[in-house]
C-alpha cells in the first residue's frame, strides 16, 4: 500500500455500530460467510456492491458497541480500502489498524457523497474528492502506524520484525 488510497465511496451516516457492520446473528459463521451480511441492516446490497479498494465513509461515532474484531474483519474480507468518518469508537479504530485497514478522521464527511471517487493522502492528512474537485483536511497516519497498515496489520508486522 502506498501513502495514497484511491477509491469509490460507499457513504453512510452517524452511529453505525458494530452490530450493524457485522450482525451478531452471523458471528458464528466463518468470516467469508459472515461478510455476506455486512451492513445488511441499513444496506442489504453492501456485500454485493462493494468492490476491492472502495472506501467506506461515515459520520460520527463509527464502530461503537462490541469490541469484537468481526466487524473490521468482514470489511477487510470484502476489500474495503480505507474507512473515513467524523469520529470512531476507540476499540473499533484500533481493531481496524491492527487488521491493516487505514482509518481516517475527517470533520467534512458531509461534503462527500455516495459514489464519489476520493484520494486520501495518509501522511499529509488530505482527502481529494476527485469527483467534485475539492480537498478536505483529515487526520494523518503517523509513520509507525502506517508501517502496521502497510504490512497488512499487527500480526503480519510482528512476524516480519521478530
C-alpha positions in Angstrom: 0.0 0.0 0.0 1.3 3.5 -0.7 0.6 6.6 1.2 -2.3 7.4 -1.2 -5.5 5.4 -1.1 -8.0 6.0 -4.0 -11.4 4.5 -4.3 -15.1 4.9 -4.8 -17.1 6.0 -1.8 -19.9 4.0 -0.1 -21.5 6.6 2.2 -23.3 6.1 5.5 -24.5 8.3 8.4 -23.8 8.6 12.1 -23.8 6.0 14.9 -23.1 2.9 12.7 -22.4 0.4 15.4 -20.6 -2.9 15.2 -23.9 -4.9 15.2 -24.9 -3.0 12.0 -21.5 -3.6 10.4 -21.4 -7.3 11.4 -24.8 -8.5 12.6 -24.4 -10.7 15.7 -26.7 -13.5 14.5 -24.0 -14.3 11.9 -20.9 -14.2 14.1 -20.7 -18.0 14.4 -20.1 -18.2 10.6 -16.7 -18.0 9.0 -15.6 -14.5 8.1 -16.2 -15.1 4.4 -19.8 -16.3 5.2 -20.5 -13.5 7.8 -19.2 -10.9 5.3 -22.2 -11.6 3.1 -24.3 -9.9 5.8 -22.1 -6.9 6.5 -24.1 -3.7 6.8 -27.3 -5.6 5.8 -29.4 -3.8 8.4 -29.0 -0.5 6.6 -27.7 -1.6 3.2 -28.8 -5.1 2.1 -26.7 -4.9 -1.0 -23.5 -3.7 0.6 -21.7 -7.1 0.3 -22.5 -7.4 -3.4 -21.9 -3.8 -4.5 -18.6 -3.2 -2.7 -15.5 -3.6 -4.9 -12.0 -4.2 -3.7 -10.5 -0.8 -2.8 -13.8 1.0 -2.2 -13.7 3.5 0.7 -16.4 3.5 3.4 -17.3 7.0 4.6 -19.5 7.6 7.6 -20.5 10.3 10.0 -19.8 10.4 13.7 -19.3 7.6 16.2 -18.5 4.8 13.7 -17.9 1.4 15.2 -19.5 1.9 18.7 -20.7 -1.2 20.5 -19.0 -4.5 20.8 -15.2 -4.8 20.7 -15.4 -8.0 18.6 -13.0 -8.0 15.6 -15.7 -9.5 13.4 -16.8 -6.1 12.1 -13.5 -4.9 10.7 -12.6 -8.5 9.7 -15.7 -8.7 7.5 -14.9 -5.2 6.0 -11.4 -6.3 5.3 -12.6 -9.6 3.7 -14.9 -7.6 1.4 -11.9 -5.4 0.3 -12.6 -2.1 1.9 -9.6 0.1 1.1 -10.0 2.6 3.9 -12.6 4.0 6.2 -13.2 7.7 6.7 -15.5 9.0 9.5 -16.0 12.2 11.5 -15.2 10.1 14.6 -14.6 6.5 15.6 -15.2 4.3 18.6 -11.8 3.8 20.1 -11.7 0.0 20.1 -13.1 -0.3 16.5 -10.5 2.2 15.3 -7.7 0.2 16.9 -9.1 -3.1 15.6 -9.0 -1.7 12.1 -5.4 -0.6 12.4 -4.5 -4.0 13.9 -6.0 -5.6 10.8 -4.3 -3.3 8.3 -7.3 -1.1 7.4 -6.5 2.6 7.2 -8.9 4.7 9.3 -9.1 8.4 8.9 -11.0 11.1 10.8 -12.4 13.9 8.8 -14.9 16.5 10.0 -16.0 17.2 6.4 -17.6 13.9 5.5 -20.9 15.6 4.9 -19.3 17.0 1.7 -18.5 13.5 0.4 -21.3 11.7 -1.5 -22.0 8.1 -2.2 -20.3 7.1 -5.5 -17.7 10.0 -5.3 -14.1 9.0 -6.1 -11.7 10.2 -3.4 -7.9 10.1 -2.9 -6.7 10.0 0.7 -3.1 11.1 1.4 -2.5 9.2 4.6 0.7 11.0 5.5 -0.3 14.6 4.6 -3.8 14.5 6.0 -5.8 15.4 3.0 -8.6 13.9 1.1 -9.1 15.0 -2.6 -12.6 14.5 -3.9 -11.8 13.7 -7.5 -15.5 13.8 -8.5 -16.1 17.3 -7.0 -12.6 18.7 -7.3 -12.5 19.6 -3.6 -9.9 19.0 -0.9 -10.6 18.3 2.8 -8.4 18.2 5.8 -8.2 14.9 7.7 -6.1 13.1 10.2 -2.7 11.9 9.3 -1.5 8.3 10.0 1.9 8.5 11.9 4.8 6.6 10.3 4.8 3.8 13.0 1.1 3.2 12.5 1.4 3.4 8.7 4.0 0.7 8.9 1.5 -1.6 10.6 -1.2 -0.8 7.9 1.3 -1.3 5.0 2.3 -4.7 6.4 -1.3 -5.8 6.5 -1.8 -5.4 10.2 -0.2 -6.0 13.5 0.3 -9.8 13.3 2.0 -9.6 9.9 4.1 -6.7 11.1 5.3 -8.6 14.2 6.0 -11.7 12.1 8.3 -9.6 9.9 10.2 -7.9 12.6 10.6 -10.8 15.1 
